[in-house]
Amino acid sequence: MSIRWPYEEKPLIIFWETTKACLLACKHCRAEAITEPLPGELSTAEGKRLIDQIVEFGSPYPILILTGGDPLMRKDLWEMVDYAKSRGLRIALAPSVTPLLNDDAIKEIKEHKISSVSISLDSPYPEVHDNIRGVEGTWQRTIEVIKKFVKEGINVQVNTVVMRETVNGLANMVKLLKDLNVKTWEVFYLIPVGRASFEQDLTPQEWEDVSHFLYEASKYGIKVRTTEGPMFRRVTLIRKALEEIGEDPDEILNPGPLYRRLKARLRELLGEGGRPQAHTVGTRDGKGIVFVSYNGNVYPSGFLPVSAGNIRVKSLVEIYKNSPLFKMLRKAAFRGRCGRCEFKDLCGGSRARAYAYFKDVLAEDPACPYSPGKYDEILRKYKIDVASLLG
C-alpha cells in the first residue's frame, strides 16, 4: 500500500522560477517573460539557501522543478543543480526551446542526471505553435530537441496548453507524441493570467469535453496529467469506475460534441486504445504545490498571483505550513458549487482560475459545469460506492 503524502506538512512539488528572462515571446506566458533578468532575482547564495530550506521539509523531499522564464538563462544553473543534488534533492528542468537548448545543454542535462525535462509543444501544427510562441521555427526545433532527448535516454515530458487555438489539434497531438515516443503528457488548462487573455479560454462544456477526451488519450501508452485542470480527476474517477463494471461512460455521462469529434479523430488515427494511464494525484494550488518566484515571493502556484510571503523574510517551510493563505486553501472551505461538491478534496477546482475570474481564491471554478451530487446518483444506481472511490 502506498503511503499518503503529508500535504499539511510539505509540498510534493516546488516550482522555482529561477529567472524571468527568456528569448521567446509566448502570447499566453504566465511569467510575462522578458529578454533580460529583472532586478531582485535571487542570487546564487540565496538560491542555495532556498535549496537548504527545501531540505528542511525532511525526507522524502519535495521534487524541485527549475523553471522560468528559461532556467538556461541563469549563468549559475549547473552550480545550483549540483548543489541541490548534493543535498539529496530530485531535480527536474523546464527549459525553453531556444538556441540555448543546444547539444552542449543536452549533454549537461544528461551528465547532471536531471530526472526529467519538460518541453512545451502546444500543437501538432507548426504554424499554430510558432504563432503562440512568438518565434518562427520554434516548432521544428522543438521536435528535434525532443528526438534528441529520447535518443539520449533522458526522460522528457511534453507540456501542452489547451486554449482556443490549440484545442482542435489535441487528437493529432496524441498521434505526434506516439510518433516521438513521448511517455508523459502534461496538459495545461489555460488560466487568464500574465499574457493569457480571457478570449483564449474555453467554455465550461468544452473543458468538460477536454477532460473526457484526455482520459481516452491516456489509453494509448501515454501517462496523462493536468495542470489547473483538476476536474480531470473527477472525470477519470467515474469513467474508470463505469468501465470496470462493463458500462459505456459515453452513454451514461453523455459528453459533448467537442469530445466526440476529438475521440473520433483519435480512433481514426490510432485505432482502439488499451488500459488508461490517467494520473490523478490529489494536489492543487497550495496543497502539495508551491511556487517560488524569481524574487523569492511564495505563491500557491505560478498561476495564482497571491503571495503568502517571501523566503528572504521567512523560511519556505514556515510559509507553506503556517501562512493563512496556504492553510485556507488546504482546508478546502470553498464557496459555490466547489464547496458543495463531493469531489472537493480530490478536485477542488482551479484556485488560480477562480481568482482570475472573481478575485477570490475560494470561489467556484468557472470552467467546471458539474452539478454536485450528479455522479453520486449515477454511482449509486450502478451500486458503486463513491466513498470507496475517493479513498
C-alpha positions, 0 to 999 in steps of 0.5 A, a space after each residue: 500500500 502506498 503511503 499518503 503524502 503529508 500535504 499539511 506538512 510539505 509540498 510534493 512539488 516546488 516550482 522555482 522560477 529561477 529567472 524571468 528572462 527568456 528569448 521567446 515571446 509566448 502570447 499566453 506566458 504566465 511569467 510575462 517573460 522578458 529578454 533580460 533578468 529583472 532586478 531582485 532575482 535571487 542570487 546564487 547564495 540565496 538560491 542555495 539557501 532556498 535549496 537548504 530550506 527545501 531540505 528542511 521539509 525532511 525526507 522524502 523531499 519535495 521534487 524541485 522543478 527549475 523553471 522560468 522564464 528559461 532556467 538556461 538563462 541563469 549563468 549559475 544553473 549547473 552550480 545550483 543543480 549540483 548543489 541541490 543534488 548534493 543535498 539529496 534533492 530530485 531535480 527536474 528542468 523546464 527549459 525553453 526551446 531556444 538556441 540555448 537548448 543546444 547539444 552542449 545543454 543536452 549533454 549537461 542535462 544528461 551528465 547532471 542526471 536531471 530526472 526529467 525535462 519538460 518541453 512545451 509543444 502546444 500543437 501538432 501544427 507548426 504554424 499554430 505553435 510558432 504563432 503562440 510562441 512568438 518565434 518562427 521555427 520554434 516548432 521544428 526545433 522543438 521536435 528535434 530537441 525532443 528526438 534528441 532527448 529520447 535518443 539520449 535516454 533522458 526522460 522528457 515530458 511534453 507540456 501542452 496548453 489547451 486554449 482556443 487555438 490549440 484545442 482542435 489539434 489535441 487528437 493529432 497531438 496524441 498521434 505526434 507524441 506516439 510518433 516521438 515516443 513521448 511517455 508523459 503528457 502534461 496538459 495545461 488548462 489555460 488560466 487568464 493570467 500574465 499574457 493569457 487573455 480571457 478570449 483564449 479560454 474555453 467554455 465550461 462544456 468544452 473543458 468538460 469535453 477536454 477532460 473526457 477526451 484526455 482520459 481516452 488519450 491516456 489509453 494509448 501508452 501515454 501517462 496523462 496529467 493536468 495542470 489547473 485542470 483538476 476536474 480531470 480527476 473527477 472525470 477519470 474517477 467515474 469513467 474508470 469506475 463505469 468501465 470496470 463494471 462493463 458500462 459505456 461512460 459515453 452513454 451514461 455521462 453523455 459528453 459533448 460534441 467537442 469530445 466526440 469529434 476529438 475521440 473520433 479523430 483519435 480512433 481514426 488515427 490510432 485505432 482502439 486504445 488499451 488500459 488508461 494511464 490517467 494520473 490523478 494525484 490529489 494536489 492543487 494550488 497550495 496543497 502539495 504545490 508551491 511556487 517560488 518566484 524569481 524574487 523569492 515571493 511564495 505563491 500557491 502556484 505560478 498561476 495564482 498571483 497571491 503571495 503568502 510571503 517571501 523566503 528572504 523574510 521567512 523560511 519556505 517551510 514556515 510559509 507553506 505550513 503556517 501562512 493563512 493563505 496556504 492553510 485556507 486553501 488546504 482546508 478546502 472551505 470553498 464557496 459555490 458549487 466547489 464547496 458543495 461538491 463531493 469531489 472537493 478534496 480530490 478536485 477542488 477546482 482551479 484556485 488560480 482560475 477562480 481568482 482570475 475570474 472573481 478575485 477570490 481564491 475560494 470561489 467556484 471554478 468557472 470552467 467546471 459545469 458539474 452539478 454536485 451530487 450528479 455522479 453520486 446518483 449515477 454511482 449509486 444506481 450502478 451500486 458503486 460506492 463513491 466513498 470507496 472511490 475517493 479513498 
